[in-house]
Amino acid sequence: MGVAGLFFVEPGVNVDGKYSHDVLLSQQMLPAIRHVVGDNYVFQQDSSPAHQTRDTIELLQRETADFISPELWPPTIQT
């Protein structure tokens, strides 16, 4: 469907939960993803501390059509 782009963080910026939520997700990533694919995507994040804040989880649950929560990462491999 396309590429939403690369998002760079300036050297020295502390990527904490607030920066991740307010800048990376709200201002950059989610608008870029929607521009490329609309609402047809699954958002999967890793378990970095910045991605696990309550505000970030609530934003992703509210703003994404399908969200893989931190509790499900890393995915369990069934044998």
C-alpha positions as a printed Julia matrix, in Angstrom:
79×3 Matrix{Float64}:
  0.0     0.0    0.0
  2.94    2.32   0.46
  5.39    3.68   2.95
  4.42    6.18   5.61
  7.97    7.47   5.91
 10.87    7.6    8.27
 10.75    9.65  11.44
 13.96   10.9   12.95
 14.54   12.18  16.46
 17.02   15.0   16.89
 20.2    14.1   18.78
 19.86   14.7   22.5
 16.06   14.42  22.61
 14.82   12.18  25.4
 12.2     9.87  23.89
 10.03    9.38  26.92
  6.31    8.6   27.02
  5.29   12.24  26.6
  7.5    12.79  23.53
  6.42    9.48  22.03
  2.73   10.34  22.54
  2.74   14.07  21.77
  5.26   14.25  18.93
  6.04   10.92  17.31
  2.58    9.38  17.37
  0.13   12.31  17.44
  1.96   14.71  15.13
  3.98   12.44  12.86
  3.33    8.72  12.66
 -0.45    8.35  12.92
 -1.23   11.17  10.45
  1.34    9.78   7.98
 -0.02    6.23   8.28
 -3.6     7.44   7.75
 -2.53    9.43   4.72
 -1.13    6.28   3.09
 -3.61    3.58   4.14
 -6.56    5.25   5.83
 -7.74    3.09   8.71
 -6.66   -0.21   7.17
 -3.65   -1.12   9.34
 -2.58   -2.87  12.52
 -0.35   -0.9   14.87
  2.26   -3.06  16.59
  4.78   -1.51  18.93
  7.58   -2.98  20.95
  7.74   -2.91  24.71
 10.04    0.07  25.18
  9.18    2.07  28.3
  8.07    5.06  26.21
  5.51    2.88  24.44
  4.03    1.49  27.63
  2.78    4.67  29.26
 -0.92    4.85  30.04
 -1.41    7.91  27.81
  0.29    6.23  24.84
 -1.71    3.0   25.22
 -4.98    4.96  25.5
 -4.09    7.02  22.42
 -3.36    3.91  20.35
 -6.5     2.12  21.53
 -8.58    5.19  20.69
 -6.91    6.25  17.43
 -6.04    2.99  15.7
 -8.38    0.47  14.13
 -6.38   -2.47  15.43
 -3.71   -2.27  18.12
 -1.42   -4.99  19.47
 -0.96   -4.12  23.13
  2.33   -4.39  25.04
  0.98   -7.43  26.9
  0.95   -9.31  23.59
  4.53   -8.35  22.68
  6.65  -10.26  22.03
  4.12  -12.52  20.36
  3.85  -16.0   21.78
  4.91  -18.72  19.37
  2.65  -21.72  19.55
  4.12  -25.13  18.77
